[in-house]
Amino acid sequence: MLFTLGVLSIGGALFITAMNVSASMNTSSAGVIKSYRFDASIGFARPYKNAEIEESVKKVPGIKDVEVWGGSEALTVHADGMSGDYFKVVAIPSGSKLVTSVEPNEGRWLASEDTNAVVLNQRVLHMEPDTKVGDTITLRINGKDSGWKVVGVVQEMMSEPKVYVNQEYFQELTGQKGLGQNVVFTTENRDSKSIEFAIRDAEKNLNSDGFETTSVVKVDDVRKQIDGHLLILAVMLIMMSVLGVVVGGLGLSTTMSVNVLERTREIGVMRAVGASTRSIFRIIVGEGVLIGLLSWVFAAAIAAPVSIYISYMFGIAFFETPLKIALSPTGVFIWLVLAMLFAALSSLYPAYNASRMSVREALSYE
């Protein structure tokens, strides 16, 4: 009985853990990208005039909102003069309407009044593990060193190393006032085909106007890629839990069958004093359901710490950052229903055998 209860509890814990980790993945899924309000972005090989970029993109029918962002490459310069690897700098206008409500893992997002404030993503933090919120770091941008205060850290799955700064201060510091290296836009009809047509026409216009484009990103495609990767991990966990549930169900059915055999004389006595076939059937199924209920209690208790551990390990292994902890009440409820149902089904055959025993057979059983 204890073995069966243990197997069922482990199977349930795996199922609830899978649902919890899936919830953690959804919560952590895109970091900054879930705050993007634009449909696509196009990057350039070098900075160009903002007004000229906007004019070229706005000529495309169906494009609604356009913003030109600054950008460059940078590296961290340490106190000993050594430098780190290059990463991307994204300079966002302080009044941007196309990226909002960003929720950092640590610290805060950029404020409109910020000057030399910088927000790192977890990939940069992985490159510079000694850096923390509140530190002042030295960045070398276009060959010029400048001090920046780290105000926040954001989580971005499947992203390159990247930092975010306010565009106005960045342009003043780098001498790129009025210049941008990336254009983002929304479309009037935000369906996939409209966005694809807009990207194609915008890139064509930009190239014909003399702009050298280097990258095209469709935000919806990035989201789908992230969701696809996370779905694989969630399905793997659920398949493991199903295996545990099947083994536990078979074990429960065997345990209940043995239980009926061991209590044959007891069942005979109950029948002799007037217990009906239906009563015997309900007693055996009720005991199986009780075992399922106990397995649910133990599974829920086990799943919480296991979910925290797996979320941490999955995040570190696949995304270089722990996943945000999230619990799934739906998973706990679904497992309650499944445990009760599975336990009841596993008990049906033993209960059927018990209910068919005659008083004479039961009392004469040795």
Backbone torsions as a table, in degrees:
resi	resn	phi	psi	omega
1	MET	NA	-44.3	179.3
2	LEU	-65.1	-39.5	178.1
3	PHE	-62.3	-46.2	179.0
4	THR	-61.4	-45.7	178.7
5	LEU	-60.9	-39.1	179.3
6	GLY	-65.1	-44.3	-179.7
7	VAL	-64.4	-43.9	178.2
8	LEU	-62.3	-40.9	-179.9
9	SER	-64.7	-40.9	179.2
10	ILE	-66.1	-43.9	177.0
11	GLY	-59.6	-43.7	177.9
12	GLY	-65.5	-40.1	178.9
13	ALA	-62.2	-39.2	178.1
14	LEU	-65.0	-40.6	179.6
15	PHE	-64.2	-49.7	-179.7
16	ILE	-63.5	-38.3	177.3
17	THR	-61.6	-42.9	178.7
18	ALA	-59.2	-42.4	179.2
19	MET	-68.8	-38.6	178.4
20	ASN	-65.3	-44.9	-179.9
21	VAL	-65.7	-37.4	175.9
22	SER	-61.2	-41.7	176.8
23	ALA	-63.9	-39.7	177.6
24	SER	-62.9	-41.0	179.0
25	MET	-63.1	-44.1	179.9
26	ASN	-64.3	-39.0	178.9
27	THR	-65.7	-37.7	-175.0
28	SER	-94.0	-4.1	-160.0
29	SER	-50.1	-43.2	-171.4
30	ALA	-131.5	-2.2	178.6
31	GLY	54.3	-120.7	-177.9
32	VAL	-63.6	-32.0	-172.9
33	ILE	-61.8	-29.0	179.0
34	LYS	-73.1	-11.5	177.3
35	SER	-96.5	-4.1	178.0
36	TYR	-70.4	133.0	177.1
37	ARG	-107.8	6.8	178.5
38	PHE	-103.4	166.1	-176.1
39	ASP	-99.3	-28.7	-176.7
40	ALA	-157.3	161.0	176.0
41	SER	-138.6	149.9	177.4
42	ILE	-128.9	127.8	-179.9
43	GLY	-100.8	155.2	-178.8
44	PHE	-118.4	158.2	-178.5
45	ALA	-70.8	-26.2	179.6
46	ARG	-152.3	168.2	-179.9
47	PRO	-68.0	141.7	174.7
48	TYR	-129.7	166.4	-179.7
49	LYS	-66.3	131.7	-178.6
50	ASN	-56.0	-45.9	-175.0
51	ALA	-62.8	-39.0	-179.1
52	GLU	-70.3	-37.3	177.6
53	ILE	-64.5	-48.3	-179.4
54	GLU	-59.4	-43.6	-179.0
55	GLU	-60.6	-41.7	-178.4
56	SER	-67.7	-42.0	-177.4
57	VAL	-72.7	-38.9	-176.9
58	LYS	-68.6	-12.3	176.3
59	LYS	-71.9	-15.5	-178.7
60	VAL	-78.4	126.2	177.5
61	PRO	-64.2	138.7	176.0
62	GLY	95.5	-11.0	177.2
63	ILE	-85.9	131.7	-173.6
64	LYS	-101.8	-71.3	-177.7
65	ASP	-106.0	140.1	-179.1
66	VAL	-133.7	134.8	172.6
67	GLU	-134.5	139.4	175.8
68	VAL	-105.6	125.7	-178.9
69	TRP	-108.6	149.1	175.4
70	GLY	-85.1	173.6	179.1
71	GLY	177.3	166.3	179.6
72	SER	-172.3	-173.3	170.3
73	GLU	-111.4	151.7	-179.3
74	ALA	-147.2	166.4	171.7
75	LEU	-143.1	157.4	-179.7
76	THR	-87.8	133.6	176.6
77	VAL	-106.3	122.5	-177.3
78	HIS	-86.6	168.5	-176.8
79	ALA	-61.1	-29.2	-179.7
80	ASP	-85.0	4.9	178.6
81	GLY	91.8	-11.3	178.5
82	MET	-75.4	151.3	-179.1
83	SER	-120.8	156.9	179.4
84	GLY	-94.4	-162.7	179.3
85	ASP	-83.5	160.8	-179.9
86	TYR	-74.4	147.5	172.8
87	PHE	-143.4	171.7	-174.0
88	LYS	-92.4	139.2	173.3
89	VAL	-106.2	126.4	176.8
90	VAL	-113.1	116.8	-178.1
91	ALA	-101.7	110.9	-174.5
92	ILE	-102.6	134.8	176.3
93	PRO	-56.5	138.2	-175.9
94	SER	-62.1	-27.7	179.2
95	GLY	-101.7	26.6	-175.9
96	SER	-57.7	135.2	175.0
97	LYS	-101.0	-5.2	-174.4
98	LEU	-104.7	4.4	168.3
99	VAL	-145.7	115.9	-173.6
100	THR	-141.2	163.3	172.0
101	SER	53.7	43.0	177.6
102	VAL	-74.7	133.5	179.4
103	GLU	-112.3	100.5	-179.0
104	PRO	-69.4	156.1	172.5
105	ASN	-67.3	-39.6	179.6
106	GLU	-135.6	151.6	176.2
107	GLY	69.3	-138.5	-176.2
108	ARG	-141.4	173.1	175.8
109	TRP	-88.6	171.3	-179.8
110	LEU	-63.1	138.2	174.5
111	ALA	-103.2	155.7	-175.8
112	SER	-62.3	-28.0	-178.3
113	GLU	-87.8	-2.2	-179.0
114	ASP	-65.5	145.8	173.6
115	THR	-112.0	-81.5	-177.1
116	ASN	-92.1	34.1	178.3
117	ALA	-86.2	146.3	-179.7
118	VAL	-139.3	140.2	174.5
119	VAL	-113.7	125.8	-179.1
120	LEU	-96.5	150.6	165.4
121	ASN	-94.0	170.7	-170.7
122	GLN	-66.4	-22.5	179.2
123	ARG	-68.0	-39.6	176.5
124	VAL	-68.3	-40.5	179.0
125	LEU	-62.5	-33.8	176.6
126	HIS	-66.6	-35.4	177.6
127	MET	-72.3	-31.1	-178.3
128	GLU	-123.6	71.1	-171.2
129	PRO	-64.3	-18.9	-179.1
130	ASP	-84.4	-6.0	-179.0
131	THR	-81.6	140.1	177.4
132	LYS	-142.5	165.4	-179.8
133	VAL	-59.6	132.5	-178.2
134	GLY	102.8	-17.3	178.9
135	ASP	-73.9	153.8	170.8
136	THR	-105.7	123.3	-178.3
137	ILE	-116.4	156.7	178.3
138	THR	-103.4	123.1	178.2
139	LEU	-111.1	136.8	174.8
140	ARG	-101.4	108.0	-178.6
141	ILE	-117.3	122.2	-177.8
142	ASN	53.2	38.2	176.5
143	GLY	82.0	0.9	-178.0
144	LYS	-114.4	130.2	179.9
145	ASP	-88.0	139.2	178.1
146	SER	-149.6	153.0	-178.8
147	GLY	-91.6	138.3	-179.3
148	TRP	-135.2	139.0	178.7
149	LYS	-96.1	125.3	178.5
150	VAL	-76.4	115.9	-178.7
151	VAL	-107.3	-13.3	-178.7
152	GLY	-167.8	163.3	176.0
153	VAL	-131.3	128.1	178.8
154	VAL	-112.7	156.0	-179.8
155	GLN	-105.0	123.9	178.8
156	GLU	-132.0	112.1	179.3
157	MET	-76.5	142.8	176.8
158	MET	53.6	43.6	-179.3
159	SER	-120.2	155.6	173.9
160	GLU	-77.2	162.4	174.9
161	PRO	-59.4	129.2	-170.1
162	LYS	-153.0	145.4	172.6
163	VAL	-128.0	154.6	-178.1
164	TYR	-119.4	135.1	178.8
165	VAL	-137.6	165.4	174.3
166	ASN	-76.0	134.0	-173.1
167	GLN	-65.6	-37.9	-174.6
168	GLU	-62.4	-47.5	-179.8
169	TYR	-68.3	-39.1	179.7
170	PHE	-60.9	-44.5	-179.8
171	GLN	-65.3	-39.9	178.4
172	GLU	-64.7	-41.5	-177.6
173	LEU	-68.7	-39.2	-174.4
174	THR	-95.8	-1.9	-178.8
175	GLY	71.8	26.2	-178.2
176	GLN	-110.6	33.9	-178.2
177	LYS	-59.8	128.4	-180.0
178	GLY	81.8	7.0	-178.9
179	LEU	-115.4	148.9	178.8
180	GLY	-139.7	158.4	-177.8
181	GLN	-125.8	9.1	-179.1
182	ASN	-157.9	137.2	177.7
183	VAL	-121.6	133.9	177.7
184	VAL	-120.9	148.8	-177.7
185	PHE	-154.4	160.0	173.2
186	THR	-114.9	161.6	177.6
187	THR	-112.9	158.4	179.5
188	GLU	-67.7	-47.5	174.1
189	ASN	-100.2	106.6	-168.7
190	ARG	-88.6	32.5	174.4
191	ASP	-84.9	165.3	-172.0
192	SER	-60.7	-43.1	-177.3
193	LYS	-66.7	-42.1	179.4
194	SER	-61.5	-40.8	179.9
195	ILE	-66.2	-41.9	179.5
196	GLU	-62.8	-43.8	178.5
197	PHE	-63.4	-40.9	-179.7
198	ALA	-64.8	-42.1	178.1
199	ILE	-61.6	-46.9	-178.9
200	ARG	-60.2	-47.5	-177.6
201	ASP	-69.7	-38.1	179.8
202	ALA	-64.6	-44.3	179.8
203	GLU	-64.5	-39.5	178.5
204	LYS	-62.9	-45.1	178.2
205	ASN	-61.5	-45.5	-178.1
206	LEU	-62.3	-44.0	-179.8
207	ASN	-65.5	-39.8	179.9
208	SER	-70.5	-24.6	177.7
209	ASP	-88.1	5.0	174.2
210	GLY	95.6	8.8	178.1
211	PHE	-89.4	131.8	179.3
212	GLU	-92.5	105.5	-179.4
213	THR	-87.8	147.5	-178.2
214	THR	-122.6	-25.0	-176.8
215	SER	-149.4	146.0	175.7
216	VAL	-131.2	126.4	-178.6
217	VAL	-126.7	124.6	172.7
218	LYS	-99.1	116.6	-172.5
219	VAL	-58.9	-39.3	-178.5
220	ASP	-64.0	-35.3	178.1
221	ASP	-65.9	-38.5	178.4
222	VAL	-64.0	-44.4	178.5
223	ARG	-59.5	-43.5	-179.0
224	LYS	-64.9	-38.7	177.8
225	GLN	-61.6	-45.8	179.9
226	ILE	-62.9	-46.9	-179.6
227	ASP	-61.9	-37.1	179.2
228	GLY	-63.7	-44.0	178.7
229	HIS	-64.8	-42.2	-178.7
230	LEU	-69.0	-33.8	179.4
231	LEU	-63.3	-39.6	178.9
232	ILE	-59.5	-45.5	-179.4
233	LEU	-64.9	-42.5	-179.3
234	ALA	-65.3	-41.9	179.6
235	VAL	-63.6	-39.6	178.9
236	MET	-59.6	-44.5	179.0
237	LEU	-65.1	-41.2	-179.0
238	ILE	-66.6	-37.7	177.4
239	MET	-63.6	-39.0	176.0
240	MET	-62.4	-40.8	-179.1
241	SER	-68.3	-37.2	179.1
242	VAL	-62.2	-40.6	177.5
243	LEU	-59.5	-45.1	178.1
244	GLY	-62.7	-38.2	-179.4
245	VAL	-67.3	-42.4	-179.9
246	VAL	-62.7	-46.6	178.7
247	VAL	-61.8	-43.1	178.9
248	GLY	-64.0	-38.7	178.9
249	GLY	-65.3	-42.7	177.0
250	LEU	-63.2	-41.1	178.2
251	GLY	-63.6	-39.1	179.8
252	LEU	-66.0	-41.4	178.8
253	SER	-62.0	-42.5	178.0
254	THR	-65.1	-43.6	-179.7
255	THR	-61.4	-43.2	-179.4
256	MET	-68.0	-34.6	177.3
257	SER	-64.4	-44.9	177.5
258	VAL	-63.6	-39.0	179.7
259	ASN	-60.7	-41.0	179.3
260	VAL	-65.3	-42.8	179.2
261	LEU	-62.4	-43.3	-178.3
262	GLU	-66.8	-23.8	-176.6
263	ARG	-108.5	23.2	-176.2
264	THR	-58.1	-47.6	-179.4
265	ARG	-64.6	-37.7	177.7
266	GLU	-61.2	-42.4	179.1
267	ILE	-64.2	-38.2	178.1
268	GLY	-62.3	-41.3	178.7
269	VAL	-63.6	-43.5	179.1
270	MET	-61.2	-40.9	178.6
271	ARG	-66.1	-36.6	-177.8
272	ALA	-66.5	-31.8	-179.3
273	VAL	-92.7	9.7	170.6
274	GLY	111.6	5.9	178.2
275	ALA	-66.0	131.6	-177.9
276	SER	-82.4	165.8	176.8
277	THR	-57.5	-42.3	-179.8
278	ARG	-63.4	-39.6	-180.0
279	SER	-63.8	-45.4	178.1
280	ILE	-60.7	-43.6	-179.8
281	PHE	-59.9	-46.0	-178.4
282	ARG	-65.5	-37.2	-179.2
283	ILE	-62.5	-46.8	-177.5
284	ILE	-67.1	-45.5	178.9
285	VAL	-64.3	-39.2	179.0
286	GLY	-61.6	-38.8	177.3
287	GLU	-65.2	-40.0	177.2
288	GLY	-62.9	-42.9	178.6
289	VAL	-63.8	-37.7	178.0
290	LEU	-62.0	-40.5	176.3
291	ILE	-62.7	-42.0	176.9
292	GLY	-60.8	-39.7	179.1
293	LEU	-65.8	-41.7	177.3
294	LEU	-63.3	-40.5	178.7
295	SER	-63.0	-34.3	177.8
296	TRP	-65.5	-42.2	178.8
297	VAL	-60.9	-48.5	-179.6
298	PHE	-65.7	-39.4	-179.1
299	ALA	-62.2	-44.5	179.5
300	ALA	-63.0	-38.8	179.8
301	ALA	-68.5	-39.3	-179.1
302	ILE	-72.0	-36.8	-171.0
303	ALA	-64.5	-33.7	-175.0
304	ALA	-59.8	-56.8	179.6
305	PRO	-67.2	-33.9	178.7
306	VAL	-64.7	-40.2	179.5
307	SER	-62.5	-42.2	179.5
308	ILE	-62.1	-43.9	-178.7
309	TYR	-65.6	-47.3	-177.7
310	ILE	-67.1	-39.4	177.0
311	SER	-59.7	-41.1	178.8
312	TYR	-65.2	-48.4	-176.0
313	MET	-68.2	-41.6	178.3
314	PHE	-61.9	-44.3	-179.5
315	GLY	-61.4	-46.1	-179.8
316	ILE	-64.4	-43.2	-175.5
317	ALA	-69.1	-40.8	-172.5
318	PHE	-102.6	-27.6	-172.5
319	PHE	-129.3	5.4	177.5
320	GLU	62.6	20.7	176.7
321	THR	-157.8	142.4	178.7
322	PRO	-63.1	144.1	173.8
323	LEU	-70.8	150.1	175.2
324	LYS	-67.9	135.5	-177.7
325	ILE	-72.0	127.2	177.0
326	ALA	-145.4	134.8	177.5
327	LEU	-102.9	148.2	-177.0
328	SER	-111.3	98.8	175.1
329	PRO	-58.1	-32.0	178.4
330	THR	-61.6	-42.4	179.5
331	GLY	-63.1	-40.8	179.1
332	VAL	-64.5	-42.9	-179.8
333	PHE	-67.5	-43.2	180.0
334	ILE	-61.0	-42.2	-179.7
335	TRP	-67.8	-33.3	175.8
336	LEU	-59.2	-47.9	180.0
337	VAL	-63.8	-45.6	-178.2
338	LEU	-64.8	-41.1	-178.6
339	ALA	-63.5	-44.9	179.7
340	MET	-65.0	-44.3	-178.7
341	LEU	-65.7	-46.2	-178.1
342	PHE	-65.0	-39.8	178.9
343	ALA	-65.5	-40.9	179.2
344	ALA	-64.0	-45.0	179.5
345	LEU	-63.5	-40.1	179.8
346	SER	-66.8	-22.0	-177.8
347	SER	-93.6	-8.2	-173.9
348	LEU	-62.7	-47.6	-177.0
349	TYR	-66.0	-48.6	175.7
350	PRO	-58.0	-39.2	-180.0
351	ALA	-66.2	-37.8	178.2
352	TYR	-62.9	-44.3	178.6
353	ASN	-63.1	-41.4	-179.9
354	ALA	-64.5	-40.5	-176.2
355	SER	-71.2	-19.2	-178.6
356	ARG	-89.7	-7.6	-179.2
357	MET	-66.1	136.0	173.8
358	SER	-86.1	160.5	180.0
359	VAL	-60.9	-43.3	-177.9
360	ARG	-62.0	-46.8	-178.9
361	GLU	-63.7	-41.0	-175.6
362	ALA	-68.5	-43.5	-176.9
363	LEU	-74.1	-25.1	-179.5
364	SER	-89.7	-2.5	-177.7
365	TYR	-69.3	132.0	177.7
366	GLU	-103.9	NA	NA
